[in-house]
Amino acid sequence: MDYQKTLEKITQSLPDRGELETIGKVTAIGLATYVVTKKLYNAYVGPLSHVPSPFYAKFFTISKSSLDKPAGTVFTKYLAFSDQYGDVTKLGPSTLLVSDKVMIKQVLQQDDLQKGDIYDMFQKNGVDTTFSTRSKGLHKHLRRLISPAFSMKYLNSLEEHMHDVLETVMDKIDGKVSETHGQNDGAVVDIWKLLQHTALDIIGTTAFGQTFDMVNKESHPVPDAISEEMRWSSWVIAHPYLTKILTLGRPIKSKPVILDFMKKTIEDRISSGKRRNDILQILLDTKQSDDSADQLSDIAIITETILFLIAGSETTSNTLGFAIIELLRHPQVMKKLREEVDAVPFPSDRQIFDHEQVKNLPYLNAVINETLRLDAVAASGIERHADKNVTLGGKLFVPKGTEVICNIYHAHLNEKYWPNARSFEPERWLPETAASTGIKPDLDAFYPFSMGSRNCVGKNFAIMEMRLVLSTLIKRFDLTPIPEEMEQAKDVRHFVTLTVANNKFNVVAHRRQI
């Protein structure tokens, strides 16, 4: 075959350059017309066209990265949007910000919409976890396997490990006070950091029997690496599209120090032949299941355990930190809480409460609930993807494919649901308040642990830990505020969880006579 002649025939059959330019222009104009027409349709005629929104959002999605200035303040912009535009705000042609309690409950519980695309960014080591998976079926399967680790009966068996850590924490504070050379002298304590270290040591010893001794040493390679991953995760949340480009869509791996530590922990447990009453044992026991589908791989066990470390430490410790800040802002609340815990004697063998002693203390529970309401862990919202057409609240048609951000922070601060919503008032949770005012806490507008099938499996664990730590701390020590620290604590950010901006909060601790 004469390739040269064939090439010439092909070349001759092509339109000349002028015709090609014309075709190109027509194509470009056609494409631009389609895009503009679609934008105009969605903005003024489409099913979400009537939803209030900033003008820009009629045509383009408002990205988190554009709102995240300064870093960690997306939640404040969402709060302002809901304040200005109402219970439903359009953030883009197919993105809604919802703060209506009926709609939130429908999204999270009744219709149980699928988790949003952002959760793909939380997949580690190529393995889905109970937190990251968007598959309802896989989540149900994984949750069934790990739920025994969070039953109340099992949690009660872990309490002794919490006591051991709390003894160390109280000794740490007491030691700092002793360094001031006088029982009546106070010691400056970074209570924010200490509570973070406390939570890490508790989850370490209860999850897989390895204390990090963060309370004493204040550093350990694994928690330090996890903190780095948390910072990376917060950046991922704000920049999801850029993350996909930077990672080339490949799964994100946990840091080697974390993987190596967990692998050795698992190997040591198996080789010892000893069983320990902890969460790791529950996960390892799946390997003995007769059903191969229930047998978790080593990497799946490692990834789930890392999830417990992250989800079970910073969320709980930061809530406790905010509780201390709120108590110092409201001395009358601190006084009332102390009177309640002072009325309960410590056990004869130690100066740490048993959970049975404090679990039903009404004001302690009121303080914790009010902190969870006012300083919501998931302040930037809970994202869901409409995997089907739905009509929210019986009035808003939401087409399949719409991203729905449940603005639980605004719902927690909405005057429609909570009188004096932006004030710290634990009394609102007391039965006698409901009896005298006729106003009960609106639990349909309260989502500290989410709700529905994807609610937090570790809720009871977290509440138990918060009760023990807060009650014991308040009974053992007087905490007094430092004015500069109180002012700095007003700067609050949300990264993976809600936190104070500088990640520290110093108080002065004094011993109490008990």
Secondary structure as a PSIPRED ss2 file (coil, helix, strand):
# PSIPRED VFORMAT (PSIPRED V4.0)

   1 M C   1.000  0.000  0.000
   2 D C   1.000  0.000  0.000
   3 Y H   0.000  1.000  0.000
   4 Q H   0.000  1.000  0.000
   5 K H   0.000  1.000  0.000
   6 T H   0.000  1.000  0.000
   7 L H   0.000  1.000  0.000
   8 E H   0.000  1.000  0.000
   9 K H   0.000  1.000  0.000
  10 I H   0.000  1.000  0.000
  11 T H   0.000  1.000  0.000
  12 Q H   0.000  1.000  0.000
  13 S H   0.000  1.000  0.000
  14 L C   1.000  0.000  0.000
  15 P C   1.000  0.000  0.000
  16 D C   1.000  0.000  0.000
  17 R H   0.000  1.000  0.000
  18 G H   0.000  1.000  0.000
  19 E H   0.000  1.000  0.000
  20 L H   0.000  1.000  0.000
  21 E H   0.000  1.000  0.000
  22 T H   0.000  1.000  0.000
  23 I H   0.000  1.000  0.000
  24 G H   0.000  1.000  0.000
  25 K H   0.000  1.000  0.000
  26 V H   0.000  1.000  0.000
  27 T H   0.000  1.000  0.000
  28 A H   0.000  1.000  0.000
  29 I H   0.000  1.000  0.000
  30 G H   0.000  1.000  0.000
  31 L H   0.000  1.000  0.000
  32 A H   0.000  1.000  0.000
  33 T H   0.000  1.000  0.000
  34 Y H   0.000  1.000  0.000
  35 V H   0.000  1.000  0.000
  36 V H   0.000  1.000  0.000
  37 T H   0.000  1.000  0.000
  38 K H   0.000  1.000  0.000
  39 K H   0.000  1.000  0.000
  40 L H   0.000  1.000  0.000
  41 Y H   0.000  1.000  0.000
  42 N H   0.000  1.000  0.000
  43 A H   0.000  1.000  0.000
  44 Y H   0.000  1.000  0.000
  45 V C   1.000  0.000  0.000
  46 G C   1.000  0.000  0.000
  47 P C   1.000  0.000  0.000
  48 L C   1.000  0.000  0.000
  49 S C   1.000  0.000  0.000
  50 H C   1.000  0.000  0.000
  51 V C   1.000  0.000  0.000
  52 P C   1.000  0.000  0.000
  53 S C   1.000  0.000  0.000
  54 P C   1.000  0.000  0.000
  55 F H   0.000  1.000  0.000
  56 Y H   0.000  1.000  0.000
  57 A H   0.000  1.000  0.000
  58 K H   0.000  1.000  0.000
  59 F C   1.000  0.000  0.000
  60 F C   1.000  0.000  0.000
  61 T C   1.000  0.000  0.000
  62 I C   1.000  0.000  0.000
  63 S C   1.000  0.000  0.000
  64 K H   0.000  1.000  0.000
  65 S H   0.000  1.000  0.000
  66 S H   0.000  1.000  0.000
  67 L H   0.000  1.000  0.000
  68 D C   1.000  0.000  0.000
  69 K C   1.000  0.000  0.000
  70 P C   1.000  0.000  0.000
  71 A C   1.000  0.000  0.000
  72 G C   1.000  0.000  0.000
  73 T C   1.000  0.000  0.000
  74 V H   0.000  1.000  0.000
  75 F H   0.000  1.000  0.000
  76 T H   0.000  1.000  0.000
  77 K H   0.000  1.000  0.000
  78 Y H   0.000  1.000  0.000
  79 L H   0.000  1.000  0.000
  80 A H   0.000  1.000  0.000
  81 F H   0.000  1.000  0.000
  82 S H   0.000  1.000  0.000
  83 D H   0.000  1.000  0.000
  84 Q H   0.000  1.000  0.000
  85 Y H   0.000  1.000  0.000
  86 G C   1.000  0.000  0.000
  87 D C   1.000  0.000  0.000
  88 V E   0.000  0.000  1.000
  89 T E   0.000  0.000  1.000
  90 K E   0.000  0.000  1.000
  91 L E   0.000  0.000  1.000
  92 G E   0.000  0.000  1.000
  93 P C   1.000  0.000  0.000
  94 S C   1.000  0.000  0.000
  95 T E   0.000  0.000  1.000
  96 L E   0.000  0.000  1.000
  97 L E   0.000  0.000  1.000
  98 V E   0.000  0.000  1.000
  99 S C   1.000  0.000  0.000
 100 D C   1.000  0.000  0.000
 101 K H   0.000  1.000  0.000
 102 V H   0.000  1.000  0.000
 103 M H   0.000  1.000  0.000
 104 I H   0.000  1.000  0.000
 105 K H   0.000  1.000  0.000
 106 Q H   0.000  1.000  0.000
 107 V H   0.000  1.000  0.000
 108 L H   0.000  1.000  0.000
 109 Q H   0.000  1.000  0.000
 110 Q H   0.000  1.000  0.000
 111 D C   1.000  0.000  0.000
 112 D C   1.000  0.000  0.000
 113 L C   1.000  0.000  0.000
 114 Q E   0.000  0.000  1.000
 115 K E   0.000  0.000  1.000
 116 G C   1.000  0.000  0.000
 117 D H   0.000  1.000  0.000
 118 I H   0.000  1.000  0.000
 119 Y H   0.000  1.000  0.000
 120 D H   0.000  1.000  0.000
 121 M H   0.000  1.000  0.000
 122 F H   0.000  1.000  0.000
 123 Q C   1.000  0.000  0.000
 124 K E   0.000  0.000  1.000
 125 N C   1.000  0.000  0.000
 126 G C   1.000  0.000  0.000
 127 V E   0.000  0.000  1.000
 128 D C   1.000  0.000  0.000
 129 T C   1.000  0.000  0.000
 130 T C   1.000  0.000  0.000
 131 F C   1.000  0.000  0.000
 132 S C   1.000  0.000  0.000
 133 T C   1.000  0.000  0.000
 134 R C   1.000  0.000  0.000
 135 S C   1.000  0.000  0.000
 136 K H   0.000  1.000  0.000
 137 G H   0.000  1.000  0.000
 138 L H   0.000  1.000  0.000
 139 H H   0.000  1.000  0.000
 140 K H   0.000  1.000  0.000
 141 H H   0.000  1.000  0.000
 142 L H   0.000  1.000  0.000
 143 R H   0.000  1.000  0.000
 144 R H   0.000  1.000  0.000
 145 L H   0.000  1.000  0.000
 146 I H   0.000  1.000  0.000
 147 S H   0.000  1.000  0.000
 148 P H   0.000  1.000  0.000
 149 A H   0.000  1.000  0.000
 150 F H   0.000  1.000  0.000
 151 S C   1.000  0.000  0.000
 152 M H   0.000  1.000  0.000
 153 K H   0.000  1.000  0.000
 154 Y H   0.000  1.000  0.000
 155 L H   0.000  1.000  0.000
 156 N H   0.000  1.000  0.000
 157 S H   0.000  1.000  0.000
 158 L H   0.000  1.000  0.000
 159 E H   0.000  1.000  0.000
 160 E H   0.000  1.000  0.000
 161 H H   0.000  1.000  0.000
 162 M H   0.000  1.000  0.000
 163 H H   0.000  1.000  0.000
 164 D H   0.000  1.000  0.000
 165 V H   0.000  1.000  0.000
 166 L H   0.000  1.000  0.000
 167 E H   0.000  1.000  0.000
 168 T H   0.000  1.000  0.000
 169 V H   0.000  1.000  0.000
 170 M H   0.000  1.000  0.000
 171 D H   0.000  1.000  0.000
 172 K H   0.000  1.000  0.000
 173 I H   0.000  1.000  0.000
 174 D H   0.000  1.000  0.000
 175 G H   0.000  1.000  0.000
 176 K H   0.000  1.000  0.000
 177 V H   0.000  1.000  0.000
 178 S H   0.000  1.000  0.000
 179 E C   1.000  0.000  0.000
 180 T C   1.000  0.000  0.000
 181 H C   1.000  0.000  0.000
 182 G C   1.000  0.000  0.000
 183 Q C   1.000  0.000  0.000
 184 N C   1.000  0.000  0.000
 185 D C   1.000  0.000  0.000
 186 G C   1.000  0.000  0.000
 187 A E   0.000  0.000  1.000
 188 V E   0.000  0.000  1.000
 189 V E   0.000  0.000  1.000
 190 D E   0.000  0.000  1.000
 191 I H   0.000  1.000  0.000
 192 W H   0.000  1.000  0.000
 193 K H   0.000  1.000  0.000
 194 L H   0.000  1.000  0.000
 195 L H   0.000  1.000  0.000
 196 Q H   0.000  1.000  0.000
 197 H H   0.000  1.000  0.000
 198 T H   0.000  1.000  0.000
 199 A H   0.000  1.000  0.000
 200 L H   0.000  1.000  0.000
 201 D H   0.000  1.000  0.000
 202 I H   0.000  1.000  0.000
 203 I H   0.000  1.000  0.000
 204 G H   0.000  1.000  0.000
 205 T H   0.000  1.000  0.000
 206 T H   0.000  1.000  0.000
 207 A H   0.000  1.000  0.000
 208 F H   0.000  1.000  0.000
 209 G C   1.000  0.000  0.000
 210 Q C   1.000  0.000  0.000
 211 T C   1.000  0.000  0.000
 212 F C   1.000  0.000  0.000
 213 D C   1.000  0.000  0.000
 214 M H   0.000  1.000  0.000
 215 V H   0.000  1.000  0.000
 216 N H   0.000  1.000  0.000
 217 K H   0.000  1.000  0.000
 218 E C   1.000  0.000  0.000
 219 S C   1.000  0.000  0.000
 220 H C   1.000  0.000  0.000
 221 P H   0.000  1.000  0.000
 222 V H   0.000  1.000  0.000
 223 P H   0.000  1.000  0.000
 224 D H   0.000  1.000  0.000
 225 A H   0.000  1.000  0.000
 226 I H   0.000  1.000  0.000
 227 S H   0.000  1.000  0.000
 228 E H   0.000  1.000  0.000
 229 E H   0.000  1.000  0.000
 230 M H   0.000  1.000  0.000
 231 R H   0.000  1.000  0.000
 232 W H   0.000  1.000  0.000
 233 S H   0.000  1.000  0.000
 234 S H   0.000  1.000  0.000
 235 W H   0.000  1.000  0.000
 236 V H   0.000  1.000  0.000
 237 I H   0.000  1.000  0.000
 238 A H   0.000  1.000  0.000
 239 H C   1.000  0.000  0.000
 240 P H   0.000  1.000  0.000
 241 Y H   0.000  1.000  0.000
 242 L H   0.000  1.000  0.000
 243 T H   0.000  1.000  0.000
 244 K H   0.000  1.000  0.000
 245 I H   0.000  1.000  0.000
 246 L H   0.000  1.000  0.000
 247 T H   0.000  1.000  0.000
 248 L C   1.000  0.000  0.000
 249 G C   1.000  0.000  0.000
 250 R C   1.000  0.000  0.000
 251 P C   1.000  0.000  0.000
 252 I E   0.000  0.000  1.000
 253 K C   1.000  0.000  0.000
 254 S C   1.000  0.000  0.000
 255 K C   1.000  0.000  0.000
 256 P H   0.000  1.000  0.000
 257 V H   0.000  1.000  0.000
 258 I H   0.000  1.000  0.000
 259 L H   0.000  1.000  0.000
 260 D H   0.000  1.000  0.000
 261 F H   0.000  1.000  0.000
 262 M H   0.000  1.000  0.000
 263 K H   0.000  1.000  0.000
 264 K H   0.000  1.000  0.000
 265 T H   0.000  1.000  0.000
 266 I H   0.000  1.000  0.000
 267 E H   0.000  1.000  0.000
 268 D H   0.000  1.000  0.000
 269 R H   0.000  1.000  0.000
 270 I H   0.000  1.000  0.000
 271 S H   0.000  1.000  0.000
 272 S H   0.000  1.000  0.000
 273 G C   1.000  0.000  0.000
 274 K C   1.000  0.000  0.000
 275 R C   1.000  0.000  0.000
 276 R C   1.000  0.000  0.000
 277 N C   1.000  0.000  0.000
 278 D C   1.000  0.000  0.000
 279 I H   0.000  1.000  0.000
 280 L H   0.000  1.000  0.000
 281 Q H   0.000  1.000  0.000
 282 I H   0.000  1.000  0.000
 283 L H   0.000  1.000  0.000
 284 L H   0.000  1.000  0.000
 285 D H   0.000  1.000  0.000
 286 T H   0.000  1.000  0.000
 287 K H   0.000  1.000  0.000
 288 Q H   0.000  1.000  0.000
 289 S C   1.000  0.000  0.000
 290 D C   1.000  0.000  0.000
 291 D C   1.000  0.000  0.000
 292 S H   0.000  1.000  0.000
 293 A H   0.000  1.000  0.000
 294 D H   0.000  1.000  0.000
 295 Q C   1.000  0.000  0.000
 296 L C   1.000  0.000  0.000
 297 S C   1.000  0.000  0.000
 298 D H   0.000  1.000  0.000
 299 I H   0.000  1.000  0.000
 300 A H   0.000  1.000  0.000
 301 I H   0.000  1.000  0.000
 302 I H   0.000  1.000  0.000
 303 T H   0.000  1.000  0.000
 304 E H   0.000  1.000  0.000
 305 T H   0.000  1.000  0.000
 306 I H   0.000  1.000  0.000
 307 L H   0.000  1.000  0.000
 308 F H   0.000  1.000  0.000
 309 L H   0.000  1.000  0.000
 310 I H   0.000  1.000  0.000
 311 A H   0.000  1.000  0.000
 312 G C   1.000  0.000  0.000
 313 S C   1.000  0.000  0.000
 314 E H   0.000  1.000  0.000
 315 T H   0.000  1.000  0.000
 316 T H   0.000  1.000  0.000
 317 S H   0.000  1.000  0.000
 318 N H   0.000  1.000  0.000
 319 T H   0.000  1.000  0.000
 320 L H   0.000  1.000  0.000
 321 G H   0.000  1.000  0.000
 322 F H   0.000  1.000  0.000
 323 A H   0.000  1.000  0.000
 324 I H   0.000  1.000  0.000
 325 I H   0.000  1.000  0.000
 326 E H   0.000  1.000  0.000
 327 L H   0.000  1.000  0.000
 328 L H   0.000  1.000  0.000
 329 R H   0.000  1.000  0.000
 330 H C   1.000  0.000  0.000
 331 P H   0.000  1.000  0.000
 332 Q H   0.000  1.000  0.000
 333 V H   0.000  1.000  0.000
 334 M H   0.000  1.000  0.000
 335 K H   0.000  1.000  0.000
 336 K H   0.000  1.000  0.000
 337 L H   0.000  1.000  0.000
 338 R H   0.000  1.000  0.000
 339 E H   0.000  1.000  0.000
 340 E H   0.000  1.000  0.000
 341 V H   0.000  1.000  0.000
 342 D H   0.000  1.000  0.000
 343 A C   1.000  0.000  0.000
 344 V C   1.000  0.000  0.000
 345 P C   1.000  0.000  0.000
 346 F C   1.000  0.000  0.000
 347 P C   1.000  0.000  0.000
 348 S C   1.000  0.000  0.000
 349 D C   1.000  0.000  0.000
 350 R C   1.000  0.000  0.000
 351 Q C   1.000  0.000  0.000
 352 I C   1.000  0.000  0.000
 353 F C   1.000  0.000  0.000
 354 D C   1.000  0.000  0.000
 355 H H   0.000  1.000  0.000
 356 E H   0.000  1.000  0.000
 357 Q H   0.000  1.000  0.000
 358 V H   0.000  1.000  0.000
 359 K C   1.000  0.000  0.000
 360 N C   1.000  0.000  0.000
 361 L C   1.000  0.000  0.000
 362 P H   0.000  1.000  0.000
 363 Y H   0.000  1.000  0.000
 364 L H   0.000  1.000  0.000
 365 N H   0.000  1.000  0.000
 366 A H   0.000  1.000  0.000
 367 V H   0.000  1.000  0.000
 368 I H   0.000  1.000  0.000
 369 N H   0.000  1.000  0.000
 370 E H   0.000  1.000  0.000
 371 T H   0.000  1.000  0.000
 372 L H   0.000  1.000  0.000
 373 R H   0.000  1.000  0.000
 374 L H   0.000  1.000  0.000
 375 D C   1.000  0.000  0.000
 376 A C   1.000  0.000  0.000
 377 V C   1.000  0.000  0.000
 378 A C   1.000  0.000  0.000
 379 A C   1.000  0.000  0.000
 380 S C   1.000  0.000  0.000
 381 G C   1.000  0.000  0.000
 382 I E   0.000  0.000  1.000
 383 E E   0.000  0.000  1.000
 384 R E   0.000  0.000  1.000
 385 H E   0.000  0.000  1.000
 386 A C   1.000  0.000  0.000
 387 D C   1.000  0.000  0.000
 388 K C   1.000  0.000  0.000
 389 N C   1.000  0.000  0.000
 390 V E   0.000  0.000  1.000
 391 T E   0.000  0.000  1.000
 392 L E   0.000  0.000  1.000
 393 G C   1.000  0.000  0.000
 394 G C   1.000  0.000  0.000
 395 K C   1.000  0.000  0.000
 396 L E   0.000  0.000  1.000
 397 F E   0.000  0.000  1.000
 398 V E   0.000  0.000  1.000
 399 P C   1.000  0.000  0.000
 400 K C   1.000  0.000  0.000
 401 G C   1.000  0.000  0.000
 402 T C   1.000  0.000  0.000
 403 E E   0.000  0.000  1.000
 404 V E   0.000  0.000  1.000
 405 I E   0.000  0.000  1.000
 406 C E   0.000  0.000  1.000
 407 N C   1.000  0.000  0.000
 408 I H   0.000  1.000  0.000
 409 Y H   0.000  1.000  0.000
 410 H H   0.000  1.000  0.000
 411 A H   0.000  1.000  0.000
 412 H H   0.000  1.000  0.000
 413 L C   1.000  0.000  0.000
 414 N C   1.000  0.000  0.000
 415 E C   1.000  0.000  0.000
 416 K C   1.000  0.000  0.000
 417 Y C   1.000  0.000  0.000
 418 W C   1.000  0.000  0.000
 419 P C   1.000  0.000  0.000
 420 N C   1.000  0.000  0.000
 421 A C   1.000  0.000  0.000
 422 R C   1.000  0.000  0.000
 423 S C   1.000  0.000  0.000
 424 F C   1.000  0.000  0.000
 425 E C   1.000  0.000  0.000
 426 P H   0.000  1.000  0.000
 427 E H   0.000  1.000  0.000
 428 R H   0.000  1.000  0.000
 429 W H   0.000  1.000  0.000
 430 L C   1.000  0.000  0.000
 431 P H   0.000  1.000  0.000
 432 E H   0.000  1.000  0.000
 433 T H   0.000  1.000  0.000
 434 A H   0.000  1.000  0.000
 435 A H   0.000  1.000  0.000
 436 S H   0.000  1.000  0.000
 437 T H   0.000  1.000  0.000
 438 G C   1.000  0.000  0.000
 439 I C   1.000  0.000  0.000
 440 K C   1.000  0.000  0.000
 441 P C   1.000  0.000  0.000
 442 D C   1.000  0.000  0.000
 443 L H   0.000  1.000  0.000
 444 D H   0.000  1.000  0.000
 445 A H   0.000  1.000  0.000
 446 F C   1.000  0.000  0.000
 447 Y C   1.000  0.000  0.000
 448 P C   1.000  0.000  0.000
 449 F C   1.000  0.000  0.000
 450 S C   1.000  0.000  0.000
 451 M C   1.000  0.000  0.000
 452 G H   0.000  1.000  0.000
 453 S H   0.000  1.000  0.000
 454 R H   0.000  1.000  0.000
 455 N C   1.000  0.000  0.000
 456 C C   1.000  0.000  0.000
 457 V C   1.000  0.000  0.000
 458 G C   1.000  0.000  0.000
 459 K H   0.000  1.000  0.000
 460 N H   0.000  1.000  0.000
 461 F H   0.000  1.000  0.000
 462 A H   0.000  1.000  0.000
 463 I H   0.000  1.000  0.000
 464 M H   0.000  1.000  0.000
 465 E H   0.000  1.000  0.000
 466 M H   0.000  1.000  0.000
 467 R H   0.000  1.000  0.000
 468 L H   0.000  1.000  0.000
 469 V H   0.000  1.000  0.000
 470 L H   0.000  1.000  0.000
 471 S H   0.000  1.000  0.000
 472 T H   0.000  1.000  0.000
 473 L H   0.000  1.000  0.000
 474 I H   0.000  1.000  0.000
 475 K H   0.000  1.000  0.000
 476 R H   0.000  1.000  0.000
 477 F E   0.000  0.000  1.000
 478 D E   0.000  0.000  1.000
 479 L E   0.000  0.000  1.000
 480 T E   0.000  0.000  1.000
 481 P C   1.000  0.000  0.000
 482 I C   1.000  0.000  0.000
 483 P H   0.000  1.000  0.000
 484 E H   0.000  1.000  0.000
 485 E H   0.000  1.000  0.000
 486 M H   0.000  1.000  0.000
 487 E H   0.000  1.000  0.000
 488 Q H   0.000  1.000  0.000
 489 A C   1.000  0.000  0.000
 490 K C   1.000  0.000  0.000
 491 D C   1.000  0.000  0.000
 492 V E   0.000  0.000  1.000
 493 R E   0.000  0.000  1.000
 494 H E   0.000  0.000  1.000
 495 F C   1.000  0.000  0.000
 496 V C   1.000  0.000  0.000
 497 T C   1.000  0.000  0.000
 498 L E   0.000  0.000  1.000
 499 T E   0.000  0.000  1.000
 500 V E   0.000  0.000  1.000
 501 A C   1.000  0.000  0.000
 502 N C   1.000  0.000  0.000
 503 N C   1.000  0.000  0.000
 504 K C   1.000  0.000  0.000
 505 F C   1.000  0.000  0.000
 506 N E   0.000  0.000  1.000
 507 V E   0.000  0.000  1.000
 508 V E   0.000  0.000  1.000
 509 A E   0.000  0.000  1.000
 510 H E   0.000  0.000  1.000
 511 R E   0.000  0.000  1.000
 512 R C   1.000  0.000  0.000
 513 Q C   1.000  0.000  0.000
 514 I C   1.000  0.000  0.000
